[in-house]
Amino acid sequence: MTKPAPQPTALTVHRGSRMLEVAFDDGAAFRIPFELLRVYSPSAEVRGHAPGQEVLQTGKRDVQVDALEPVGQYAVQPVFSDGHDSGIYTWEYLYFLGQERERLWQEYLEKLQLAGVDRDAPMRAAGAAGGGCSQHSGARHVH
C-alpha cells in the first residue's frame, strides 16, 4: 500500500519576492519562484497535448500570482499576471516543484540555451510560426 502524498498545511503568496511558500504535513517546506511555477505550468498551453509539443516559456521573470484559487481538496489554480490561468497544480505537483526546484531551473536554462532564446525574450505570438506545436524554435518534434 502506498502512503498518501503529503498535504499542504500552509500556502503563502509572497508578492514582493515573487515566491509561493508551501508547507506540508510531513515537515517539508518550499519556496517556489513564481517564474518557475509559470514556466512549468501543468497546462496543455505549456505542456502541449503530447510529448514534443511543449512550448518554451520566456519573458516570465517578473510574473506575479494575482490569485490562487482552490480546486477541490487536491490542488490550486494560480492566476498569473500575464493572463495565464489554466494550470491546475496538485499538491503532489507542488511538492515535486519544490523538491526538484534547482534541477528544474537548470533544465529550463539549458532549454533556453539550446533554443537560442533569452529568458527575458517576449513570448512569440501563437500564430507567428504557423501555430500549433511549432511555436517555439529549437524543438525537435516527432509526429
KEBADREN-974132 format. One record per atom (N, C-alpha, C): chain; atom name; z, y, x. Coordinates in Angstrom, 1 decimal, decimal comma. Example, Ala and Ser with C-alpha at 12.3 -4.5 7.8 and 13.67 -1.06 7.14 Angstrom:
% KEBADREN-974132
<vexti A&fikol N&z 7,8&y -5,7&x 13,2>
<vexti A&fikol CA&z 7,8&y -4,5&x 12,3>
<vexti A&fikol C&z 7,8&y -3,3&x 13,2>
<vexti A&fikol N&z 7,1&y -2,2&x 12,8>
<vexti A&fikol CA&z 7,1&y -1,1&x 13,7>
<vexti A&fikol C&z 7,9&y 0,0&x 12,9>
This chain:
% KEBADREN-974132
<vexti A&fikol N&z 0,0&y -1,2&x 0,8>
<vexti A&fikol CA&z 0,0&y 0,0&x 0,0>
<vexti A&fikol C&z 0,0&y 1,2&x 0,9>
<vexti A&fikol N&z -0,9&y 2,1&x 0,6>
<vexti A&fikol CA&z -1,0&y 3,4&x 1,4>
<vexti A&fikol C&z 0,0&y 4,4&x 0,9>
<vexti A&fikol N&z 0,6&y 5,1&x 1,9>
<vexti A&fikol CA&z 1,6&y 6,1&x 1,4>
<vexti A&fikol C&z 0,8&y 7,3&x 0,9>
<vexti A&fikol N&z 1,4&y 8,0&x -0,1>
<vexti A&fikol CA&z 0,7&y 9,2&x -0,7>
<vexti A&fikol C&z 0,5&y 10,3&x 0,4>
<vexti A&fikol N&z -0,5&y 11,1&x 0,2>
<vexti A&fikol CA&z -0,8&y 12,2&x 1,1>
<vexti A&fikol C&z 0,3&y 13,2&x 0,9>
<vexti A&fikol N&z 0,6&y 13,9&x 2,0>
<vexti A&fikol CA&z 1,7&y 15,0&x 1,9>
<vexti A&fikol C&z 1,3&y 16,0&x 0,9>
<vexti A&fikol N&z 2,3&y 16,5&x 0,2>
<vexti A&fikol CA&z 2,1&y 17,5&x -0,8>
<vexti A&fikol C&z 2,6&y 18,9&x -0,3>
<vexti A&fikol N&z 1,9&y 20,0&x -0,6>
<vexti A&fikol CA&z 2,4&y 21,3&x -0,2>
<vexti A&fikol C&z 3,7&y 21,7&x -0,8>
<vexti A&fikol N&z 4,5&y 22,3&x -0,1>
<vexti A&fikol CA&z 5,8&y 22,9&x -0,6>
<vexti A&fikol C&z 5,7&y 24,4&x -0,7>
<vexti A&fikol N&z 4,8&y 25,0&x 0,1>
<vexti A&fikol CA&z 4,6&y 26,4&x 0,0>
<vexti A&fikol C&z 3,2&y 26,8&x 0,5>
<vexti A&fikol N&z 2,5&y 27,7&x -0,2>
<vexti A&fikol CA&z 1,2&y 28,3&x 0,2>
<vexti A&fikol C&z 1,4&y 29,8&x 0,3>
<vexti A&fikol N&z 1,1&y 30,4&x 1,4>
<vexti A&fikol CA&z 1,3&y 31,8&x 1,6>
<vexti A&fikol C&z 0,0&y 32,4&x 2,1>
<vexti A&fikol N&z -0,5&y 33,4&x 1,5>
<vexti A&fikol CA&z -1,7&y 34,1&x 1,9>
<vexti A&fikol C&z -1,3&y 35,3&x 2,7>
<vexti A&fikol N&z -1,6&y 35,4&x 4,0>
<vexti A&fikol CA&z -1,3&y 36,5&x 4,9>
<vexti A&fikol C&z -2,6&y 37,3&x 5,1>
<vexti A&fikol N&z -2,7&y 38,3&x 4,3>
<vexti A&fikol CA&z -3,9&y 39,2&x 4,3>
<vexti A&fikol C&z -4,1&y 39,9&x 5,7>
<vexti A&fikol N&z -3,0&y 40,4&x 6,2>
<vexti A&fikol CA&z -3,0&y 41,2&x 7,5>
<vexti A&fikol C&z -3,6&y 40,3&x 8,6>
<vexti A&fikol N&z -3,1&y 39,1&x 8,8>
<vexti A&fikol CA&z -3,5&y 38,3&x 9,9>
<vexti A&fikol C&z -4,6&y 37,3&x 9,5>
<vexti A&fikol N&z -5,0&y 37,4&x 8,2>
<vexti A&fikol CA&z -6,1&y 36,6&x 7,6>
<vexti A&fikol C&z -5,8&y 35,1&x 7,9>
<vexti A&fikol N&z -4,7&y 34,7&x 7,5>
<vexti A&fikol CA&z -4,2&y 33,3&x 7,6>
<vexti A&fikol C&z -3,7&y 32,7&x 6,3>
<vexti A&fikol N&z -4,0&y 31,5&x 6,0>
<vexti A&fikol CA&z -3,3&y 30,8&x 4,9>
<vexti A&fikol C&z -2,2&y 29,9&x 5,6>
<vexti A&fikol N&z -1,0&y 30,1&x 5,2>
<vexti A&fikol CA&z 0,1&y 29,3&x 5,7>
<vexti A&fikol C&z 0,4&y 28,2&x 4,7>
<vexti A&fikol N&z 0,4&y 27,0&x 5,1>
<vexti A&fikol CA&z 0,7&y 25,9&x 4,2>
<vexti A&fikol C&z 1,8&y 25,0&x 4,8>
<vexti A&fikol N&z 2,9&y 24,8&x 4,0>
<vexti A&fikol CA&z 4,0&y 23,9&x 4,4>
<vexti A&fikol C&z 3,9&y 22,7&x 3,6>
<vexti A&fikol N&z 4,1&y 21,5&x 4,2>
<vexti A&fikol CA&z 4,0&y 20,2&x 3,5>
<vexti A&fikol C&z 5,4&y 19,5&x 3,4>
<vexti A&fikol N&z 5,5&y 18,6&x 2,5>
<vexti A&fikol CA&z 6,8&y 17,9&x 2,3>
<vexti A&fikol C&z 7,1&y 16,9&x 3,4>
<vexti A&fikol N&z 6,2&y 16,7&x 4,3>
<vexti A&fikol CA&z 6,5&y 15,8&x 5,5>
<vexti A&fikol C&z 7,0&y 16,6&x 6,7>
<vexti A&fikol N&z 7,2&y 17,9&x 6,4>
<vexti A&fikol CA&z 7,7&y 18,8&x 7,5>
<vexti A&fikol C&z 6,6&y 19,5&x 8,3>
<vexti A&fikol N&z 5,4&y 19,1&x 8,1>
<vexti A&fikol CA&z 4,3&y 19,8&x 8,8>
<vexti A&fikol C&z 4,0&y 21,2&x 8,2>
<vexti A&fikol N&z 3,6&y 22,1&x 9,0>
<vexti A&fikol CA&z 3,3&y 23,5&x 8,5>
<vexti A&fikol C&z 2,1&y 23,9&x 9,4>
<vexti A&fikol N&z 1,1&y 24,6&x 8,7>
<vexti A&fikol CA&z -0,1&y 25,0&x 9,4>
<vexti A&fikol C&z -0,4&y 26,4&x 9,0>
<vexti A&fikol N&z -1,0&y 27,2&x 9,9>
<vexti A&fikol CA&z -1,6&y 28,5&x 9,7>
<vexti A&fikol C&z -3,1&y 28,3&x 9,9>
<vexti A&fikol N&z -3,8&y 28,4&x 8,8>
<vexti A&fikol CA&z -5,3&y 28,2&x 8,9>
<vexti A&fikol C&z -6,0&y 29,5&x 8,7>
<vexti A&fikol N&z -6,8&y 29,9&x 9,7>
<vexti A&fikol CA&z -7,5&y 31,2&x 9,6>
<vexti A&fikol C&z -8,5&y 31,2&x 8,4>
<vexti A&fikol N&z -8,6&y 32,3&x 7,7>
<vexti A&fikol CA&z -9,5&y 32,4&x 6,5>
<vexti A&fikol C&z -10,9&y 32,1&x 7,0>
<vexti A&fikol N&z -11,3&y 32,5&x 8,2>
<vexti A&fikol CA&z -12,7&y 32,3&x 8,6>
<vexti A&fikol C&z -12,9&y 30,8&x 8,7>
<vexti A&fikol N&z -11,9&y 30,0&x 9,2>
<vexti A&fikol CA&z -12,1&y 28,5&x 9,3>
<vexti A&fikol C&z -12,2&y 27,9&x 7,9>
<vexti A&fikol N&z -11,3&y 28,4&x 7,0>
<vexti A&fikol CA&z -11,4&y 27,9&x 5,6>
<vexti A&fikol C&z -12,8&y 28,1&x 5,1>
<vexti A&fikol N&z -13,3&y 29,3&x 5,3>
<vexti A&fikol CA&z -14,6&y 29,7&x 4,8>
<vexti A&fikol C&z -15,8&y 28,9&x 5,4>
<vexti A&fikol N&z -15,8&y 28,8&x 6,7>
<vexti A&fikol CA&z -16,9&y 28,1&x 7,3>
<vexti A&fikol C&z -16,9&y 26,6&x 7,1>
<vexti A&fikol N&z -15,7&y 26,0&x 6,8>
<vexti A&fikol CA&z -15,6&y 24,6&x 6,5>
<vexti A&fikol C&z -15,3&y 24,4&x 5,0>
<vexti A&fikol N&z -15,8&y 25,3&x 4,2>
<vexti A&fikol CA&z -15,7&y 25,1&x 2,7>
<vexti A&fikol C&z -16,2&y 23,8&x 2,3>
<vexti A&fikol N&z -15,5&y 23,1&x 1,4>
<vexti A&fikol CA&z -16,0&y 21,8&x 0,9>
<vexti A&fikol C&z -17,0&y 21,9&x -0,2>
<vexti A&fikol N&z -17,5&y 23,1&x -0,4>
<vexti A&fikol CA&z -18,5&y 23,3&x -1,5>
<vexti A&fikol C&z -19,9&y 22,8&x -1,1>
<vexti A&fikol N&z -20,7&y 22,4&x -2,1>
<vexti A&fikol CA&z -22,1&y 22,0&x -1,9>
<vexti A&fikol C&z -22,9&y 23,1&x -1,2>
<vexti A&fikol N&z -22,5&y 24,4&x -1,5>
<vexti A&fikol CA&z -23,2&y 25,5&x -1,0>
<vexti A&fikol C&z -23,1&y 25,5&x 0,6>
<vexti A&fikol N&z -22,0&y 25,0&x 1,1>
<vexti A&fikol CA&z -21,8&y 25,0&x 2,6>
<vexti A&fikol C&z -22,2&y 23,6&x 3,1>
<vexti A&fikol N&z -21,7&y 22,6&x 2,5>
<vexti A&fikol CA&z -21,9&y 21,2&x 3,0>
<vexti A&fikol C&z -23,3&y 20,6&x 2,6>
<vexti A&fikol N&z -24,0&y 21,2&x 1,6>
<vexti A&fikol CA&z -25,2&y 20,6&x 1,2>
<vexti A&fikol C&z -24,9&y 19,4&x 0,2>
<vexti A&fikol N&z -26,0&y 18,8&x -0,2>
<vexti A&fikol CA&z -25,8&y 17,7&x -1,1>
<vexti A&fikol C&z -26,0&y 16,3&x -0,5>
<vexti A&fikol N&z -26,3&y 16,3&x 0,8>
<vexti A&fikol CA&z -26,5&y 15,1&x 1,6>
<vexti A&fikol C&z -26,3&y 15,4&x 3,1>
<vexti A&fikol N&z -26,0&y 14,4&x 3,9>
<vexti A&fikol CA&z -25,9&y 14,7&x 5,3>
<vexti A&fikol C&z -27,1&y 15,3&x 5,9>
<vexti A&fikol N&z -26,9&y 16,3&x 6,8>
<vexti A&fikol CA&z -28,1&y 17,0&x 7,3>
<vexti A&fikol C&z -28,4&y 18,3&x 6,6>
<vexti A&fikol N&z -27,8&y 18,5&x 5,4>
<vexti A&fikol CA&z -28,1&y 19,7&x 4,6>
<vexti A&fikol C&z -27,1&y 20,8&x 4,8>
<vexti A&fikol N&z -26,2&y 20,7&x 5,7>
<vexti A&fikol CA&z -25,1&y 21,6&x 5,9>
<vexti A&fikol C&z -25,7&y 23,0&x 6,2>
<vexti A&fikol N&z -25,1&y 24,1&x 5,7>
<vexti A&fikol CA&z -25,5&y 25,4&x 6,0>
<vexti A&fikol C&z -24,5&y 26,1&x 6,9>
<vexti A&fikol N&z -25,0&y 26,4&x 8,2>
<vexti A&fikol CA&z -24,1&y 27,0&x 9,1>
<vexti A&fikol C&z -23,7&y 28,4&x 8,7>
<vexti A&fikol N&z -22,4&y 28,7&x 8,6>
<vexti A&fikol CA&z -21,9&y 29,9&x 8,1>
<vexti A&fikol C&z -21,7&y 30,9&x 9,2>
<vexti A&fikol N&z -22,2&y 32,1&x 9,0>
<vexti A&fikol CA&z -22,0&y 33,2&x 10,0>
<vexti A&fikol C&z -21,5&y 34,4&x 9,3>
<vexti A&fikol N&z -21,0&y 35,4&x 10,1>
<vexti A&fikol CA&z -20,5&y 36,7&x 9,6>
<vexti A&fikol C&z -19,3&y 36,6&x 8,7>
<vexti A&fikol N&z -18,4&y 35,6&x 9,1>
<vexti A&fikol CA&z -17,2&y 35,4&x 8,2>
<vexti A&fikol C&z -15,9&y 35,8&x 8,9>
<vexti A&fikol N&z -16,0&y 36,4&x 10,1>
<vexti A&fikol CA&z -14,8&y 36,8&x 10,9>
<vexti A&fikol C&z -13,8&y 37,6&x 10,1>
<vexti A&fikol N&z -14,3&y 38,5&x 9,3>
<vexti A&fikol CA&z -13,4&y 39,4&x 8,5>
<vexti A&fikol C&z -13,2&y 39,0&x 7,1>
<vexti A&fikol N&z -13,6&y 37,8&x 6,7>
<vexti A&fikol CA&z -13,5&y 37,4&x 5,3>
<vexti A&fikol C&z -12,0&y 37,3&x 4,9>
<vexti A&fikol N&z -11,8&y 37,7&x 3,7>
<vexti A&fikol CA&z -10,4&y 37,7&x 3,1>
<vexti A&fikol C&z -10,3&y 36,7&x 2,0>
<vexti A&fikol N&z -9,1&y 36,2&x 1,7>
<vexti A&fikol CA&z -8,9&y 35,4&x 0,5>
<vexti A&fikol C&z -8,4&y 36,4&x -0,5>
<vexti A&fikol N&z -9,2&y 36,7&x -1,6>
<vexti A&fikol CA&z -8,8&y 37,6&x -2,6>
<vexti A&fikol C&z -7,9&y 37,0&x -3,7>
<vexti A&fikol N&z -8,1&y 35,7&x -3,9>
<vexti A&fikol CA&z -7,3&y 34,9&x -4,8>
<vexti A&fikol C&z -7,2&y 33,5&x -4,4>
<vexti A&fikol N&z -6,2&y 32,8&x -4,9>
<vexti A&fikol CA&z -6,0&y 31,4&x -4,6>
<vexti A&fikol C&z -5,7&y 30,7&x -6,0>
<vexti A&fikol N&z -6,6&y 30,1&x -6,6>
<vexti A&fikol CA&z -6,5&y 29,6&x -7,9>
<vexti A&fikol C&z -6,1&y 28,1&x -7,9>
<vexti A&fikol N&z -5,0&y 27,7&x -8,6>
<vexti A&fikol CA&z -4,7&y 26,3&x -8,6>
<vexti A&fikol C&z -5,7&y 25,4&x -9,4>
<vexti A&fikol N&z -5,9&y 24,2&x -8,9>
<vexti A&fikol CA&z -6,8&y 23,3&x -9,6>
<vexti A&fikol C&z -6,0&y 22,0&x -9,8>
<vexti A&fikol N&z -5,5&y 21,9&x -11,1>
<vexti A&fikol CA&z -4,6&y 20,8&x -11,4>
<vexti A&fikol C&z -3,4&y 20,8&x -10,5>
<vexti A&fikol N&z -3,0&y 19,6&x -10,2>
<vexti A&fikol CA&z -1,8&y 19,4&x -9,3>
<vexti A&fikol C&z -2,3&y 18,9&x -7,9>
<vexti A&fikol N&z -3,6&y 19,0&x -7,6>
<vexti A&fikol CA&z -4,1&y 18,4&x -6,4>
<vexti A&fikol C&z -4,9&y 19,3&x -5,5>
<vexti A&fikol N&z -5,1&y 20,6&x -5,8>
<vexti A&fikol CA&z -5,9&y 21,4&x -5,0>
<vexti A&fikol C&z -5,8&y 22,9&x -5,3>
<vexti A&fikol N&z -6,4&y 23,7&x -4,5>
<vexti A&fikol CA&z -6,6&y 25,2&x -4,8>
<vexti A&fikol C&z -8,0&y 25,5&x -4,6>
<vexti A&fikol N&z -8,4&y 26,6&x -5,3>
<vexti A&fikol CA&z -9,8&y 27,1&x -5,1>
<vexti A&fikol C&z -9,7&y 28,6&x -4,7>
<vexti A&fikol N&z -10,0&y 28,9&x -3,4>
<vexti A&fikol CA&z -9,9&y 30,3&x -3,0>
<vexti A&fikol C&z -11,1&y 31,1&x -3,5>
<vexti A&fikol N&z -10,9&y 32,3&x -3,7>
<vexti A&fikol CA&z -11,9&y 33,3&x -4,0>
<vexti A&fikol C&z -12,0&y 34,2&x -2,8>
<vexti A&fikol N&z -13,1&y 34,1&x -2,0>
<vexti A&fikol CA&z -13,2&y 34,8&x -0,8>
<vexti A&fikol C&z -13,9&y 36,2&x -1,0>
<vexti A&fikol N&z -13,6&y 37,1&x -0,1>
<vexti A&fikol CA&z -14,1&y 38,5&x -0,3>
<vexti A&fikol C&z -15,6&y 38,6&x -0,2>
<vexti A&fikol N&z -16,3&y 37,6&x 0,3>
<vexti A&fikol CA&z -17,8&y 37,6&x 0,4>
<vexti A&fikol C&z -18,4&y 37,0&x -0,9>
<vexti A&fikol N&z -17,5&y 36,7&x -1,9>
<vexti A&fikol CA&z -18,0&y 36,2&x -3,2>
<vexti A&fikol C&z -18,0&y 34,7&x -3,3>
<vexti A&fikol N&z -17,8&y 34,0&x -2,2>
<vexti A&fikol CA&z -17,8&y 32,5&x -2,3>
<vexti A&fikol C&z -16,5&y 32,1&x -3,0>
<vexti A&fikol N&z -16,7&y 31,2&x -4,0>
<vexti A&fikol CA&z -15,6&y 30,8&x -4,8>
<vexti A&fikol C&z -15,7&y 29,3&x -5,4>
<vexti A&fikol N&z -16,6&y 28,6&x -4,8>
<vexti A&fikol CA&z -16,9&y 27,2&x -5,3>
<vexti A&fikol C&z -16,3&y 26,1&x -4,5>
<vexti A&fikol N&z -15,5&y 26,4&x -3,5>
<vexti A&fikol CA&z -14,9&y 25,3&x -2,7>
<vexti A&fikol C&z -13,6&y 24,9&x -3,3>
<vexti A&fikol N&z -13,4&y 23,6&x -3,6>
<vexti A&fikol CA&z -12,1&y 23,1&x -4,0>
<vexti A&fikol C&z -11,4&y 22,4&x -2,9>
<vexti A&fikol N&z -10,3&y 22,9&x -2,4>
<vexti A&fikol CA&z -9,6&y 22,4&x -1,2>
<vexti A&fikol C&z -8,4&y 21,6&x -1,7>
<vexti A&fikol N&z -8,5&y 20,3&x -1,6>
<vexti A&fikol CA&z -7,5&y 19,4&x -1,9>
<vexti A&fikol C&z -6,3&y 19,5&x -0,9>
<vexti A&fikol N&z -5,2&y 19,0&x -1,3>
<vexti A&fikol CA&z -4,0&y 19,1&x -0,4>
<vexti A&fikol C&z -4,4&y 18,3&x 0,9>
<vexti A&fikol N&z -5,0&y 17,1&x 0,7>
<vexti A&fikol CA&z -5,4&y 16,3&x 1,8>
<vexti A&fikol C&z -6,4&y 17,1&x 2,8>
<vexti A&fikol N&z -7,3&y 17,8&x 2,2>
<vexti A&fikol CA&z -8,3&y 18,6&x 3,0>
<vexti A&fikol C&z -7,6&y 19,7&x 3,7>
<vexti A&fikol N&z -6,7&y 20,4&x 3,1>
<vexti A&fikol CA&z -5,9&y 21,5&x 3,7>
<vexti A&fikol C&z -5,1&y 20,9&x 4,9>
<vexti A&fikol N&z -4,5&y 19,8&x 4,7>
<vexti A&fikol CA&z -3,8&y 19,1&x 5,8>
<vexti A&fikol C&z -4,7&y 18,8&x 6,9>
<vexti A&fikol N&z -5,9&y 18,2&x 6,6>
<vexti A&fikol CA&z -6,8&y 17,9&x 7,7>
<vexti A&fikol C&z -7,3&y 19,2&x 8,4>
<vexti A&fikol N&z -7,6&y 20,3&x 7,7>
<vexti A&fikol CA&z -8,0&y 21,5&x 8,4>
<vexti A&fikol C&z -6,9&y 22,0&x 9,3>
<vexti A&fikol N&z -5,6&y 22,0&x 8,8>
<vexti A&fikol CA&z -4,5&y 22,4&x 9,6>
<vexti A&fikol C&z -4,3&y 21,5&x 10,9>
<vexti A&fikol N&z -4,3&y 20,2&x 10,7>
<vexti A&fikol CA&z -4,1&y 19,3&x 11,7>
<vexti A&fikol C&z -5,2&y 19,3&x 12,8>
<vexti A&fikol N&z -6,5&y 19,5&x 12,3>
<vexti A&fikol CA&z -7,6&y 19,5&x 13,2>
<vexti A&fikol C&z -8,2&y 20,9&x 13,5>
<vexti A&fikol N&z -7,4&y 21,9&x 13,3>
<vexti A&fikol CA&z -7,9&y 23,3&x 13,5>
<vexti A&fikol C&z -8,6&y 23,6&x 14,8>
<vexti A&fikol N&z -8,0&y 23,2&x 15,9>
<vexti A&fikol CA&z -8,6&y 23,5&x 17,2>
<vexti A&fikol C&z -9,9&y 22,8&x 17,4>
<vexti A&fikol N&z -9,9&y 21,5&x 17,1>
<vexti A&fikol CA&z -11,1&y 20,7&x 17,2>
<vexti A&fikol C&z -12,3&y 21,2&x 16,3>
<vexti A&fikol N&z -11,9&y 21,5&x 15,1>
<vexti A&fikol CA&z -12,9&y 22,0&x 14,2>
<vexti A&fikol C&z -13,5&y 23,4&x 14,6>
<vexti A&fikol N&z -12,6&y 24,2&x 15,2>
<vexti A&fikol CA&z -13,0&y 25,5&x 15,6>
<vexti A&fikol C&z -14,0&y 25,4&x 16,8>
<vexti A&fikol N&z -13,7&y 24,5&x 17,7>
<vexti A&fikol CA&z -14,6&y 24,2&x 18,9>
<vexti A&fikol C&z -15,9&y 23,7&x 18,4>
<vexti A&fikol N&z -15,9&y 22,8&x 17,4>
<vexti A&fikol CA&z -17,2&y 22,2&x 16,8>
<vexti A&fikol C&z -18,0&y 23,4&x 16,2>
<vexti A&fikol N&z -17,3&y 24,3&x 15,5>
<vexti A&fikol CA&z -18,0&y 25,4&x 14,9>
<vexti A&fikol C&z -18,7&y 26,3&x 16,0>
<vexti A&fikol N&z -18,0&y 26,6&x 17,0>
<vexti A&fikol CA&z -18,5&y 27,4&x 18,1>
<vexti A&fikol C&z -19,7&y 26,7&x 18,8>
<vexti A&fikol N&z -19,6&y 25,4&x 18,9>
<vexti A&fikol CA&z -20,7&y 24,6&x 19,5>
<vexti A&fikol C&z -21,9&y 24,6&x 18,6>
<vexti A&fikol N&z -21,7&y 24,5&x 17,3>
<vexti A&fikol CA&z -22,9&y 24,5&x 16,3>
<vexti A&fikol C&z -23,6&y 25,9&x 16,4>
<vexti A&fikol N&z -22,8&y 26,9&x 16,5>
<vexti A&fikol CA&z -23,4&y 28,3&x 16,6>
<vexti A&fikol C&z -24,2&y 28,4&x 17,9>
<vexti A&fikol N&z -23,7&y 27,9&x 19,0>
<vexti A&fikol CA&z -24,4&y 28,0&x 20,2>
<vexti A&fikol C&z -25,7&y 27,2&x 20,2>
<vexti A&fikol N&z -25,6&y 25,9&x 19,6>
<vexti A&fikol CA&z -26,8&y 25,1&x 19,5>
<vexti A&fikol C&z -27,9&y 25,8&x 18,6>
<vexti A&fikol N&z -27,4&y 26,5&x 17,6>
<vexti A&fikol CA&z -28,4&y 27,1&x 16,7>
<vexti A&fikol C&z -28,8&y 28,5&x 17,3>
<vexti A&fikol N&z -28,2&y 28,9&x 18,4>
<vexti A&fikol CA&z -28,6&y 30,2&x 18,9>
<vexti A&fikol C&z -28,3&y 31,4&x 18,0>
<vexti A&fikol N&z -27,1&y 31,2&x 17,3>
<vexti A&fikol CA&z -26,7&y 32,2&x 16,4>
<vexti A&fikol C&z -25,3&y 32,8&x 16,8>
<vexti A&fikol N&z -25,1&y 34,1&x 16,6>
<vexti A&fikol CA&z -23,9&y 34,7&x 16,9>
<vexti A&fikol C&z -22,9&y 34,5&x 15,7>
<vexti A&fikol N&z -21,7&y 34,3&x 16,0>
<vexti A&fikol CA&z -20,6&y 34,1&x 15,0>
<vexti A&fikol C&z -20,6&y 35,3&x 14,0>
<vexti A&fikol N&z -20,9&y 36,5&x 14,4>
<vexti A&fikol CA&z -20,9&y 37,7&x 13,5>
<vexti A&fikol C&z -22,3&y 38,0&x 12,9>
<vexti A&fikol N&z -23,3&y 37,2&x 13,2>
<vexti A&fikol CA&z -24,6&y 37,4&x 12,6>
<vexti A&fikol C&z -24,5&y 37,4&x 11,0>
<vexti A&fikol N&z -25,2&y 38,2&x 10,4>
<vexti A&fikol CA&z -25,2&y 38,1&x 8,9>
<vexti A&fikol C&z -25,8&y 36,8&x 8,4>
<vexti A&fikol N&z -25,3&y 36,3&x 7,3>
<vexti A&fikol CA&z -25,9&y 35,1&x 6,7>
<vexti A&fikol C&z -27,4&y 35,5&x 6,3>
<vexti A&fikol N&z -28,3&y 34,5&x 6,5>
<vexti A&fikol CA&z -29,6&y 34,7&x 6,1>
<vexti A&fikol C&z -29,7&y 34,5&x 4,6>
<vexti A&fikol N&z -30,6&y 35,2&x 4,0>
<vexti A&fikol CA&z -30,8&y 35,1&x 2,6>
<vexti A&fikol C&z -31,3&y 33,8&x 2,2>
<vexti A&fikol N&z -30,9&y 33,3&x 1,0>
<vexti A&fikol CA&z -31,2&y 31,9&x 0,6>
<vexti A&fikol C&z -32,7&y 31,6&x 0,7>
<vexti A&fikol N&z -33,5&y 32,5&x 0,4>
<vexti A&fikol CA&z -35,0&y 32,3&x 0,4>
<vexti A&fikol C&z -35,7&y 32,6&x 1,7>
<vexti A&fikol N&z -34,9&y 33,1&x 2,7>
<vexti A&fikol CA&z -35,5&y 33,6&x 3,9>
<vexti A&fikol C&z -36,3&y 32,5&x 4,7>
<vexti A&fikol N&z -35,9&y 31,3&x 4,6>
<vexti A&fikol CA&z -36,6&y 30,2&x 5,4>
<vexti A&fikol C&z -37,1&y 29,2&x 4,5>
<vexti A&fikol N&z -37,5&y 29,6&x 3,3>
<vexti A&fikol CA&z -38,1&y 28,6&x 2,4>
<vexti A&fikol C&z -37,1&y 28,0&x 1,4>
<vexti A&fikol N&z -35,8&y 28,4&x 1,5>
<vexti A&fikol CA&z -34,8&y 27,9&x 0,6>
<vexti A&fikol C&z -34,4&y 26,5&x 0,9>
<vexti A&fikol N&z -33,6&y 25,9&x 0,0>
<vexti A&fikol CA&z -33,2&y 24,5&x 0,2>
<vexti A&fikol C&z -32,3&y 24,4&x 1,4>
<vexti A&fikol N&z -32,4&y 23,2&x 2,0>
<vexti A&fikol CA&z -31,5&y 22,9&x 3,1>
<vexti A&fikol C&z -32,0&y 23,4&x 4,5>
<vexti A&fikol N&z -33,2&y 24,1&x 4,5>
<vexti A&fikol CA&z -33,7&y 24,6&x 5,7>
<vexti A&fikol C&z -33,4&y 26,0&x 6,0>
<vexti A&fikol N&z -32,3&y 26,5&x 5,4>
<vexti A&fikol CA&z -31,9&y 27,9&x 5,5>
<vexti A&fikol C&z -31,4&y 28,3&x 6,9>
<vexti A&fikol N&z -31,0&y 27,3&x 7,7>
<vexti A&fikol CA&z -30,4&y 27,6&x 9,0>
<vexti A&fikol C&z -31,2&y 27,1&x 10,1>
<vexti A&fikol N&z -31,2&y 27,8&x 11,2>
<vexti A&fikol CA&z -32,0&y 27,4&x 12,3>
<vexti A&fikol C&z -31,3&y 26,4&x 13,2>
<vexti A&fikol N&z -32,0&y 25,7&x 14,0>
<vexti A&fikol CA&z -31,5&y 24,7&x 14,9>
<vexti A&fikol C&z -31,0&y 23,4&x 14,3>
<vexti A&fikol N&z -31,3&y 23,2&x 13,0>
<vexti A&fikol CA&z -30,8&y 22,0&x 12,4>
<vexti A&fikol C&z -31,8&y 20,9&x 12,5>
<vexti A&fikol N&z -31,3&y 19,7&x 12,6>
<vexti A&fikol CA&z -32,2&y 18,5&x 12,7>
<vexti A&fikol C&z -32,0&y 17,8&x 11,3>
<vexti A&fikol N&z -33,1&y 17,7&x 10,5>
<vexti A&fikol CA&z -33,0&y 17,1&x 9,2>
<vexti A&fikol C&z -33,7&y 15,8&x 9,2>
<vexti A&fikol N&z -33,0&y 14,9&x 8,5>
<vexti A&fikol CA&z -33,6&y 13,6&x 8,3>
<vexti A&fikol C&z -33,7&y 13,4&x 6,7>
<vexti A&fikol N&z -34,9&y 13,4&x 6,2>
<vexti A&fikol CA&z -35,0&y 13,3&x 4,7>
<vexti A&fikol C&z -35,5&y 12,0&x 4,4>
